[in-house]
Amino acid sequence: MLQSNELIGFGAGESGPEFEFMTHTGGSEATNGDYKVVTFTASGTFTPTIGFNATYGDKVQYLVIAGGGGASTGGGGAGGHLSAASLAVTNTGLTVTVGAGGAGGETPTGGAGGSNSVFSSVTATGGGGGGGVINIDSAEDGGSGGGAGMDSSNPWPAASGIAGQGNDGGINNSDAPYYPCGGGGGAGAVGADASGRQSGPGGAGEANSITGSAVTRAGGGGGGTHSNGTYPGTGGTGGGGPGGAASPAADGTNGSTNLGGGGGGMAYHTRDGGNGGSGLVIVRYKFQ
């Protein structure tokens, strides 16, 4: 039985909802059981209309993933990954911003950080760019930290991720003649340090089931290579791009679109680091 406007919190002359559960406009909608799953792969507005159900009428779940960082020789860090099972909303349009991935760097510059993604007051921070070559650019902090780039004399420290969003990037190896690079951090694990001839793999992403099935997103990019005999780092599970092989010299691979993956590191000589993958925002609510 429907309640009156006064009983559900509306004053005289105001119109209230005549339904139990929430409805909305904005985004791309799918149905999963008793829930609507609303996906934004580009910026927009989520506008809810509140139902009078005391438990579910004004509650949404969300997943917000920022753009991944671009790589140079060091792998790019994954975009920040934030989720929550319950957020109270009102009859107000909520801003949705989907962050772009950062551009990969050209030798010797570092990769660019990814852009933030936003849902209402929730902000996921873009992934850090991967480090460049020979002290030109150190790896950047971000939602997940970028991996340290190639350096023939210094083991660069790891760039930092943000607790609750992502993890640190990996350290390079400055031992001659291979100089492997660090992997970018992922939402679920740190980017691996380079070791011996092996560049660091990107850190694994984090699984989330907001769409109804588990999907892993926000993996870090693998570290790039310097000379033949240096092994590129694999991309982190969840959209991280792998590093480029040294012979023949290859660009790093881009992070996956709408997964927030970090770009893969390039081979040293006149190549390009992979771009970071764009993020996304997903909102879920009970509709029946």
N, C-alpha and C positions, 0 to 999 in steps of 0.2 A: 504494500500500500504506500502511495507516495506521501511524503511529508509536506506540510505547508512551507511557504517561504520563510515565515517567522521562525519555525522550528529548526530550519537548517541555516539560520544565520543571516537572512536577508531582511532588510527593513521594508517598511511600507513603501509601495511604489516601485520597488526593485524586482526584477525578474530573476528567479533562481532556476536551477536545473530541475528537470522533470525526469531524471533517470538516476539509477543507483551508482553507476560507475563513470569514470572519466571518459571523455572524448578529446579529440585534439585536431589541429591542423598543422601542416608542415612536415617535411621529410618524406621518405619512402617507406610505406607501411607494409608489414607482413603480419600474419596471424600465427601464433604458436600456442595451441591449446586455448586457454582462457585469457591469453595476453596478446596485446598489440606490441609489435617490435618495430620501432621507428628509427630508421638509419639515415644519417646525414653524411654524405661523402663530399659535400660542399657546404659553405656557410649558409645559414638561413635562420628561421625562427620557429621554435616549438611553442605553440599556443594551446594550453590545456583549458578545458572547461570542466570544472570540478563536479563530481557526483556526490550524493549525500551519504554513501556508504561510509560508516565511521572508520573502518579499517583501511579500505582501499580507495576511497573516493578522491583523495588528494595526494596519493603516493606514487612515485615513479622510482624505477631503478635506472642506473646509468653506467655507461662505459665511455670514457673520454681518453683518446690517444692522440698525442701531439705528433707533428712531423719529425721524421728521423733526421739525424745529422748527415751532412755530406762528408765524404772521405777525401783524404789526400793519399799519402802512403799509409797512414794510420786509418783504421776502420772508423766509420761514423757511429756515434752512439744512437740507440733507439730513442724514439719519442717517449715522453713520460706517459705512464699508464695508470689511470685512476678509475676506480669503480666503487659503487655503493649499492646496497640492496634496498635502501629506502631513503627517499628525499621528499619532503613535503613541498608542494608547489601551490600556487594560487592562480586565479583567472587572469593571468598576465602573460604576454608574449615573452618567452625566454630566449635570449640571444644564443645562437649556436655558431661558433667559429671553428672551422676545420683547418688545422695548420698544414702548410706546405712543407715538403722536405727541403733540406738545405742543399745548395749546389755543391757538387764535388769540386775540389781544388785542382789546379794545374800545377805541375812542378814549377817552383818549389813550395807554393803556398798551401796553407791548410784548408780543409773543407769548411763550409759555412754551417752554422747551427740551424736546426729545423725551427719552424714557427710553432707558437703555442696553439693549442686547441682549447675552446671554452664552451661550457654548458652552464648557463645561469651564472652562479658565483664560483663555479668549479673550473680551475685552470690547470691543464696538464702542460708541462714545460717542454719545449722542443729539445731534441737530442743534440748533444755536443758534436761539433765538427772534429774530424780526425786530424791528427798532427801532420805537419809538412816535413820538409827536408832540411837537414843541417841547420837547426836552430832558427829557421825562418818563422815558423809558427808552431807553438805548442798545441797539444790537444785541448779542446774546450770542455768546460763543465756544462752540464745540461740535465734534462730529465734522466738520461743515461749519459755517462761520460764518453767522449771520443777516445780512440786508441792512440797511443804515442806513435809519432812518425819516425822515419829513418834518420839516424844520426850516427856518424862514425866515431864519435868520442864520448857521448853522454847518454846514459840510460835515463830517458825522460820519465818523470813521475806520472802516475796515472791521473787522468782527469776524473773529476767526481760526478757521480749521479746524485739525485735527490732522493733521500730516504722515503719510501712509500710510493715512489714513481719509477725508479730505475736504479741501475748499478754503475759502478766505476768502470772505466776503460782499462785496457791492459798496457803494460810497459813494453818498450822496444828492447832489442838486444844490440848493443853497440860493438859487439865483437866482430872484427874483420874476418873475411871479406863479405859476409852475407847480409848483415844488418837487417834482420827481419823486424817487422813492425807489430805493434799491439792491436788487438781486436777491440772494437767498440763495445761498450756495455749494453746489456739487454735488460728488459723489464724484470726478468726472472733470475738472471745470473750475471756476474761480472764478465767483462771481456777478458780473454785469456792473455797472459803475458807471452811475448815471444820467447822462444827457447831454442838454442842451437841454431839450426837453419830454418826452423819452423816459425812463421808468423802466427800471431795469436788468432784463434777463431773468435768470432763475435759471440757475445753472451746470449744465452737462450732467452726467448720471450716468455710471456706469461699467458696461460690458458684462462679463458673466461667463457661461460655458458649462457650469456645473456640472450643469445638468439635461439636457445633451446638445445644447442649442441656445442661441445667444447671446441673452441678455436684458439690457437696460439698466435699472438700478435706481438709486435714490438721487440724483434730480435736485433742484435747489434751486427754491424758490418765486420767482415774479416779483414785482417791486416794485409797490406800489399807487400810486394817483393822488391828486391834491389838487383841482385845478380842471378845468373843461371845457377841453380843449386839452392836458391831460397824458395821455400815452399809457401804458397799463399795460404792465408787463413780462410777457413770455411765460414760462410754466413751463419749467424745464429738462427736457430729454429724460430719461425715467426716473422719471416720477411727480411732478415738481414742479408745484404748482398755479399757474395764471396769476393776475396781479393783477386787481383789480376796476376796471371802467371808472368814470369820474367822472360821466357824465351819460347816463342816470340813475345815481345813486350806487349802487355794488354792493359786496357782500361779496367778499372774496378767496375763491378756490376752494381746497378742501382738497387736500392732497397725497394721492397714491394709497395705498390700503391695501396693506400687505405689500410695498411698494416702498421705504419709508423716505423718501418725497418731502417736501420742505418745503412749507408752506402759502403760498398766494398773498396778497399784500398787499391791503388794503382801500382803497376810496375814503375820503377823510378824514372826511366828515361822518357821524357816528353810525352807522358800519357796523362789521362784524366782520372781523378777519383770518381767513384760512383756517387750519384745523387741520393739523398735520403728519400724514403717513401713518404707520401702524404699520410695524414692521420685520418681519424673519423670520430663521430659521436653516435652512440646508440642509446636510445631511451626505450624503456619497456614499462608497460602498466597493465593492470588487470581491467578488462572491459566487460566481463560477464561472470 
